[in-house]
Amino acid sequence: MRFHVPNNELDIYLDEKEAEKAKKKAEKKKAAGEEEKKDGNDGDEDGSSSEGEEMTAAKLFDQKIHKKANIGEFAGEIVASI
């Protein structure tokens, strides 16, 4: 069985991740600025974290199915796997 998974969902997901990273980075800069005022230290640490695997449209589709079906990694006998 084959599914067509449009890339527009992946684009939306990636945009949300970028916005989330930007928000976290801004919060870290704000927190580092406040600590710098208190301690007098330079807050030049870059806390960039990368995900282990690259997200694809198929993986995103699989995650959405698992979330909507409310199943975990092991829910019983596998009838079909994506």
N, CA, C and O atoms as CSV, one atom per row, in Angstrom:
chain,resi,resn,atom,element,x,y,z
A,1,MET,N,N,0.844,-1.166,0.000
A,1,MET,CA,C,0.000,0.000,0.000
A,1,MET,C,C,0.894,1.236,0.000
A,1,MET,O,O,1.880,1.287,0.736
A,2,ARG,N,N,0.565,2.210,-0.804
A,2,ARG,CA,C,1.348,3.440,-0.877
A,2,ARG,C,C,0.474,4.627,-0.536
A,2,ARG,O,O,-0.721,4.655,-0.830
A,3,PHE,N,N,1.097,5.599,0.088
A,3,PHE,CA,C,0.426,6.836,0.434
A,3,PHE,C,C,1.172,7.989,-0.218
A,3,PHE,O,O,2.398,7.968,-0.322
A,4,HIS,N,N,0.433,8.979,-0.650
A,4,HIS,CA,C,1.058,10.223,-1.098
A,4,HIS,C,C,1.039,11.166,0.092
A,4,HIS,O,O,-0.023,11.512,0.609
A,5,VAL,N,N,2.218,11.577,0.519
A,5,VAL,CA,C,2.334,12.473,1.661
A,5,VAL,C,C,2.828,13.812,1.137
A,5,VAL,O,O,3.995,13.935,0.764
A,6,PRO,N,N,1.955,14.824,1.103
A,6,PRO,CA,C,2.366,16.126,0.579
A,6,PRO,C,C,3.400,16.798,1.480
A,6,PRO,O,O,3.372,16.644,2.701
A,7,ASN,N,N,4.304,17.540,0.864
A,7,ASN,CA,C,5.375,18.190,1.618
A,7,ASN,C,C,4.922,19.454,2.341
A,7,ASN,O,O,5.684,19.996,3.142
A,8,ASN,N,N,3.706,19.944,2.085
A,8,ASN,CA,C,3.287,21.170,2.759
A,8,ASN,C,C,3.191,20.970,4.263
A,8,ASN,O,O,3.450,21.909,5.016
A,9,GLU,N,N,2.833,19.798,4.720
A,9,GLU,CA,C,2.805,19.517,6.164
A,9,GLU,C,C,4.213,19.570,6.743
A,9,GLU,O,O,4.413,20.058,7.855
A,10,LEU,N,N,5.179,19.074,5.998
A,10,LEU,CA,C,6.570,19.111,6.442
A,10,LEU,C,C,7.050,20.553,6.524
A,10,LEU,O,O,7.752,20.917,7.467
A,11,ASP,N,N,6.683,21.378,5.550
A,11,ASP,CA,C,7.069,22.785,5.568
A,11,ASP,C,C,6.501,23.499,6.788
A,11,ASP,O,O,7.192,24.295,7.424
A,12,ILE,N,N,5.248,23.217,7.113
A,12,ILE,CA,C,4.617,23.813,8.292
A,12,ILE,C,C,5.344,23.365,9.557
A,12,ILE,O,O,5.611,24.174,10.445
A,13,TYR,N,N,5.661,22.073,9.633
A,13,TYR,CA,C,6.369,21.526,10.790
A,13,TYR,C,C,7.741,22.194,10.954
A,13,TYR,O,O,8.119,22.577,12.061
A,14,LEU,N,N,8.477,22.330,9.855
A,14,LEU,CA,C,9.807,22.931,9.919
A,14,LEU,C,C,9.727,24.406,10.311
A,14,LEU,O,O,10.577,24.892,11.056
A,15,ASP,N,N,8.722,25.118,9.820
A,15,ASP,CA,C,8.536,26.518,10.201
A,15,ASP,C,C,8.256,26.644,11.697
A,15,ASP,O,O,8.776,27.540,12.361
A,16,GLU,N,N,7.430,25.737,12.220
A,16,GLU,CA,C,7.133,25.757,13.659
A,16,GLU,C,C,8.387,25.480,14.477
A,16,GLU,O,O,8.607,26.113,15.509
A,17,LYS,N,N,9.211,24.536,14.023
A,17,LYS,CA,C,10.450,24.212,14.738
A,17,LYS,C,C,11.403,25.405,14.737
A,17,LYS,O,O,12.024,25.699,15.758
A,18,GLU,N,N,11.526,26.095,13.600
A,18,GLU,CA,C,12.397,27.257,13.510
A,18,GLU,C,C,11.912,28.365,14.445
A,18,GLU,O,O,12.722,29.013,15.109
A,19,ALA,N,N,10.602,28.585,14.501
A,19,ALA,CA,C,10.046,29.601,15.394
A,19,ALA,C,C,10.311,29.234,16.846
A,19,ALA,O,O,10.628,30.096,17.666
A,20,GLU,N,N,10.177,27.940,17.160
A,20,GLU,CA,C,10.434,27.467,18.524
A,20,GLU,C,C,11.900,27.671,18.896
A,20,GLU,O,O,12.198,28.099,20.011
A,21,LYS,N,N,12.825,27.367,17.970
A,21,LYS,CA,C,14.252,27.556,18.239
A,21,LYS,C,C,14.570,29.028,18.446
A,21,LYS,O,O,15.345,29.375,19.338
A,22,ALA,N,N,13.978,29.901,17.627
A,22,ALA,CA,C,14.220,31.333,17.753
A,22,ALA,C,C,13.717,31.854,19.099
A,22,ALA,O,O,14.358,32.694,19.730
A,23,LYS,N,N,12.568,31.348,19.526
A,23,LYS,CA,C,12.003,31.767,20.809
A,23,LYS,C,C,12.908,31.326,21.962
A,23,LYS,O,O,13.163,32.097,22.886
A,24,LYS,N,N,13.389,30.084,21.903
A,24,LYS,CA,C,14.279,29.581,22.955
A,24,LYS,C,C,15.579,30.367,22.993
A,24,LYS,O,O,16.100,30.672,24.065
A,25,LYS,N,N,16.105,30.695,21.802
A,25,LYS,CA,C,17.351,31.443,21.721
A,25,LYS,C,C,17.175,32.836,22.319
A,25,LYS,O,O,18.056,33.329,23.023
A,26,ALA,N,N,16.032,33.471,22.038
A,26,ALA,CA,C,15.758,34.795,22.597
A,26,ALA,C,C,15.629,34.724,24.111
A,26,ALA,O,O,16.109,35.609,24.819
A,27,GLU,N,N,14.979,33.670,24.612
A,27,GLU,CA,C,14.845,33.504,26.059
A,27,GLU,C,C,16.206,33.287,26.716
A,27,GLU,O,O,16.461,33.811,27.800
A,28,LYS,N,N,17.083,32.513,26.062
A,28,LYS,CA,C,18.415,32.281,26.615
A,28,LYS,C,C,19.219,33.572,26.643
A,28,LYS,O,O,19.928,33.848,27.610
A,29,LYS,N,N,19.105,34.370,25.568
A,29,LYS,CA,C,19.828,35.638,25.536
A,29,LYS,C,C,19.326,36.566,26.633
A,29,LYS,O,O,20.117,37.253,27.280
A,30,LYS,N,N,18.014,36.586,26.843
A,30,LYS,CA,C,17.440,37.434,27.883
A,30,LYS,C,C,17.924,36.975,29.257
A,30,LYS,O,O,18.313,37.792,30.091
A,31,ALA,N,N,17.896,35.649,29.485
A,31,ALA,CA,C,18.352,35.106,30.765
A,31,ALA,C,C,19.845,35.351,30.956
A,31,ALA,O,O,20.283,35.671,32.062
A,32,ALA,N,N,20.628,35.205,29.889
A,32,ALA,CA,C,22.069,35.436,29.980
A,32,ALA,C,C,22.345,36.911,30.249
A,32,ALA,O,O,23.277,37.244,30.981
A,33,GLY,N,N,21.546,37.790,29.665
A,33,GLY,CA,C,21.714,39.220,29.908
A,33,GLY,C,C,21.412,39.587,31.341
A,33,GLY,O,O,22.098,40.424,31.927
A,34,GLU,N,N,20.391,38.969,31.915
A,34,GLU,CA,C,20.051,39.228,33.314
A,34,GLU,C,C,21.144,38.698,34.234
A,34,GLU,O,O,21.501,39.355,35.211
A,35,GLU,N,N,21.679,37.516,33.934
A,35,GLU,CA,C,22.746,36.951,34.752
A,35,GLU,C,C,24.019,37.778,34.615
A,35,GLU,O,O,24.775,37.935,35.574
A,36,GLU,N,N,24.248,38.307,33.409
A,36,GLU,CA,C,25.436,39.126,33.180
A,36,GLU,C,C,25.374,40.385,34.044
A,36,GLU,O,O,26.387,40.827,34.585
A,37,LYS,N,N,24.178,40.955,34.166
A,37,LYS,CA,C,24.026,42.134,35.005
A,37,LYS,C,C,24.289,41.795,36.464
A,37,LYS,O,O,24.889,42.587,37.191
A,38,LYS,N,N,23.839,40.613,36.895
A,38,LYS,CA,C,24.027,40.195,38.279
A,38,LYS,C,C,25.481,39.816,38.566
A,38,LYS,O,O,26.062,40.258,39.557
A,39,ASP,N,N,26.069,38.985,37.680
A,39,ASP,CA,C,27.394,38.417,37.908
A,39,ASP,C,C,28.514,39.201,37.250
A,39,ASP,O,O,29.660,39.123,37.693
A,40,GLY,N,N,28.212,39.948,36.211
A,40,GLY,CA,C,29.247,40.629,35.448
A,40,GLY,C,C,29.963,39.698,34.485
A,40,GLY,O,O,31.067,40.016,34.042
A,41,ASN,N,N,29.366,38.546,34.142
A,41,ASN,CA,C,29.967,37.583,33.221
A,41,ASN,C,C,29.476,37.816,31.813
A,41,ASN,O,O,28.413,38.400,31.599
A,42,ASP,N,N,30.273,37.345,30.833
A,42,ASP,CA,C,29.835,37.382,29.439
A,42,ASP,C,C,28.994,36.151,29.167
A,42,ASP,O,O,29.396,35.044,29.524
A,43,GLY,N,N,27.834,36.316,28.543
A,43,GLY,CA,C,26.958,35.194,28.238
A,43,GLY,C,C,27.051,34.791,26.789
A,43,GLY,O,O,26.069,34.894,26.053
A,44,ASP,N,N,28.233,34.325,26.356
A,44,ASP,CA,C,28.448,34.013,24.944
A,44,ASP,C,C,28.295,32.548,24.603
A,44,ASP,O,O,28.733,32.135,23.529
A,45,GLU,N,N,27.690,31.736,25.467
A,45,GLU,CA,C,27.510,30.325,25.165
A,45,GLU,C,C,26.397,30.141,24.166
A,45,GLU,O,O,25.338,30.757,24.284
A,46,ASP,N,N,26.633,29.291,23.178
A,46,ASP,CA,C,25.610,28.993,22.176
A,46,ASP,C,C,25.063,27.611,22.457
A,46,ASP,O,O,25.751,26.619,22.217
A,47,GLY,N,N,23.841,27.521,22.960
A,47,GLY,CA,C,23.242,26.246,23.344
A,47,GLY,C,C,22.470,25.625,22.210
A,47,GLY,O,O,21.297,25.288,22.367
A,48,SER,N,N,23.112,25.467,21.064
A,48,SER,CA,C,22.403,24.883,19.928
A,48,SER,C,C,22.359,23.378,20.071
A,48,SER,O,O,23.378,22.736,20.325
A,49,SER,N,N,21.174,22.820,19.905
A,49,SER,CA,C,21.007,21.376,19.975
A,49,SER,C,C,20.426,20.909,18.652
A,49,SER,O,O,19.580,21.582,18.063
A,50,SER,N,N,20.881,19.763,18.193
A,50,SER,CA,C,20.377,19.245,16.926
A,50,SER,C,C,19.670,17.924,17.175
A,50,SER,O,O,20.047,17.153,18.058
A,51,GLU,N,N,18.654,17.682,16.391
A,51,GLU,CA,C,17.923,16.426,16.513
A,51,GLU,C,C,18.749,15.317,15.898
A,51,GLU,O,O,19.513,15.552,14.962
A,52,GLY,N,N,18.600,14.116,16.415
A,52,GLY,CA,C,19.367,12.982,15.932
A,52,GLY,C,C,19.012,12.601,14.510
A,52,GLY,O,O,19.888,12.211,13.738
A,53,GLU,N,N,17.750,12.706,14.152
A,53,GLU,CA,C,17.314,12.319,12.825
A,53,GLU,C,C,16.635,13.492,12.136
A,53,GLU,O,O,16.013,14.339,12.777
A,54,GLU,N,N,16.770,13.519,10.828
A,54,GLU,CA,C,16.094,14.556,10.061
A,54,GLU,C,C,14.638,14.146,9.848
A,54,GLU,O,O,14.353,12.991,9.532
A,55,MET,N,N,13.731,15.083,10.020
A,55,MET,CA,C,12.308,14.813,9.854
A,55,MET,C,C,11.973,14.795,8.365
A,55,MET,O,O,12.386,15.667,7.601
A,56,THR,N,N,11.217,13.780,7.982
A,56,THR,CA,C,10.728,13.685,6.608
A,56,THR,C,C,9.210,13.736,6.641
A,56,THR,O,O,8.594,13.598,7.698
A,57,ALA,N,N,8.618,13.934,5.479
A,57,ALA,CA,C,7.156,13.987,5.400
A,57,ALA,C,C,6.545,12.656,5.837
A,57,ALA,O,O,5.497,12.640,6.483
A,58,ALA,N,N,7.184,11.548,5.492
A,58,ALA,CA,C,6.670,10.229,5.860
A,58,ALA,C,C,6.729,10.019,7.376
A,58,ALA,O,O,5.792,9.475,7.961
A,59,LYS,N,N,7.824,10.449,8.016
A,59,LYS,CA,C,7.943,10.309,9.468
A,59,LYS,C,C,6.912,11.179,10.181
A,59,LYS,O,O,6.328,10.769,11.183
A,60,LEU,N,N,6.695,12.382,9.655
A,60,LEU,CA,C,5.696,13.273,10.234
A,60,LEU,C,C,4.303,12.669,10.113
A,60,LEU,O,O,3.509,12.737,11.051
A,61,PHE,N,N,4.008,12.082,8.962
A,61,PHE,CA,C,2.722,11.414,8.739
A,61,PHE,C,C,2.545,10.258,9.721
A,61,PHE,O,O,1.470,10.086,10.297
A,62,ASP,N,N,3.593,9.475,9.909
A,62,ASP,CA,C,3.556,8.353,10.851
A,62,ASP,C,C,3.307,8.845,12.275
A,62,ASP,O,O,2.506,8.254,13.000
A,63,GLN,N,N,3.985,9.919,12.685
A,63,GLN,CA,C,3.787,10.471,14.021
A,63,GLN,C,C,2.351,10.954,14.217
A,63,GLN,O,O,1.761,10.746,15.277
A,64,LYS,N,N,1.793,11.595,13.197
A,64,LYS,CA,C,0.417,12.090,13.304
A,64,LYS,C,C,-0.572,10.938,13.438
A,64,LYS,O,O,-1.529,11.032,14.206
A,65,ILE,N,N,-0.355,9.860,12.705
A,65,ILE,CA,C,-1.235,8.698,12.811
A,65,ILE,C,C,-1.163,8.114,14.213
A,65,ILE,O,O,-2.195,7.804,14.808
A,66,HIS,N,N,0.044,7.960,14.748
A,66,HIS,CA,C,0.207,7.404,16.095
A,66,HIS,C,C,-0.442,8.299,17.135
A,66,HIS,O,O,-1.056,7.809,18.083
A,67,LYS,N,N,-0.309,9.612,16.965
A,67,LYS,CA,C,-0.904,10.538,17.921
A,67,LYS,C,C,-2.429,10.495,17.860
A,67,LYS,O,O,-3.089,10.449,18.899
A,68,LYS,N,N,-2.990,10.508,16.655
A,68,LYS,CA,C,-4.449,10.485,16.508
A,68,LYS,C,C,-5.038,9.157,16.975
A,68,LYS,O,O,-6.129,9.128,17.544
A,69,ALA,N,N,-4.326,8.062,16.740
A,69,ALA,CA,C,-4.823,6.743,17.138
A,69,ALA,C,C,-4.578,6.466,18.618
A,69,ALA,O,O,-5.075,5.485,19.171
A,70,ASN,N,N,-3.796,7.357,19.252
A,70,ASN,CA,C,-3.491,7.221,20.672
A,70,ASN,C,C,-2.850,5.866,20.970
A,70,ASN,O,O,-3.258,5.150,21.885
A,71,ILE,N,N,-1.834,5.537,20.170
A,71,ILE,CA,C,-1.099,4.296,20.396
A,71,ILE,C,C,0.360,4.624,20.651
A,71,ILE,O,O,0.872,5.651,20.206
A,72,GLY,N,N,1.007,3.747,21.365
A,72,GLY,CA,C,2.415,3.909,21.663
A,72,GLY,C,C,3.253,3.113,20.692
A,72,GLY,O,O,2.796,2.721,19.619
A,73,GLU,N,N,4.473,2.885,21.086
A,73,GLU,CA,C,5.391,2.136,20.235
A,73,GLU,C,C,4.951,0.681,20.109
A,73,GLU,O,O,5.056,0.096,19.031
A,74,PHE,N,N,4.464,0.093,21.194
A,74,PHE,CA,C,4.024,-1.295,21.180
A,74,PHE,C,C,2.554,-1.340,21.612
A,74,PHE,O,O,2.236,-1.188,22.791
A,75,ALA,N,N,1.674,-1.549,20.641
A,75,ALA,CA,C,0.242,-1.549,20.969
A,75,ALA,C,C,-0.401,-2.881,20.646
A,75,ALA,O,O,-1.619,-3.014,20.759
A,76,GLY,N,N,0.367,-3.853,20.256
A,76,GLY,CA,C,-0.195,-5.145,19.898
A,76,GLY,C,C,0.419,-5.645,18.609
A,76,GLY,O,O,1.517,-5.236,18.230
A,77,GLU,N,N,-0.288,-6.524,17.945
A,77,GLU,CA,C,0.208,-7.107,16.706
A,77,GLU,C,C,0.142,-6.088,15.575
A,77,GLU,O,O,-0.863,-5.398,15.408
A,78,ILE,N,N,1.205,-6.001,14.813
A,78,ILE,CA,C,1.287,-5.048,13.703
A,78,ILE,C,C,0.549,-5.643,12.499
A,78,ILE,O,O,0.840,-6.756,12.061
A,79,VAL,N,N,-0.395,-4.888,11.986
A,79,VAL,CA,C,-1.114,-5.309,10.792
A,79,VAL,C,C,-0.481,-4.645,9.572
A,79,VAL,O,O,-0.311,-5.279,8.531
A,80,ALA,N,N,-0.131,-3.354,9.708
A,80,ALA,CA,C,0.526,-2.618,8.633
A,80,ALA,C,C,1.508,-1.641,9.268
A,80,ALA,O,O,1.215,-1.061,10.314
A,81,SER,N,N,2.631,-1.460,8.668
A,81,SER,CA,C,3.632,-0.557,9.171
A,81,SER,C,C,3.968,0.458,8.090
A,81,SER,O,O,4.087,0.115,6.914
A,82,ILE,N,N,4.116,1.692,8.497
A,82,ILE,CA,C,4.425,2.765,7.545
A,82,ILE,C,C,5.894,3.094,7.636
A,82,ILE,O,O,6.375,3.972,6.921
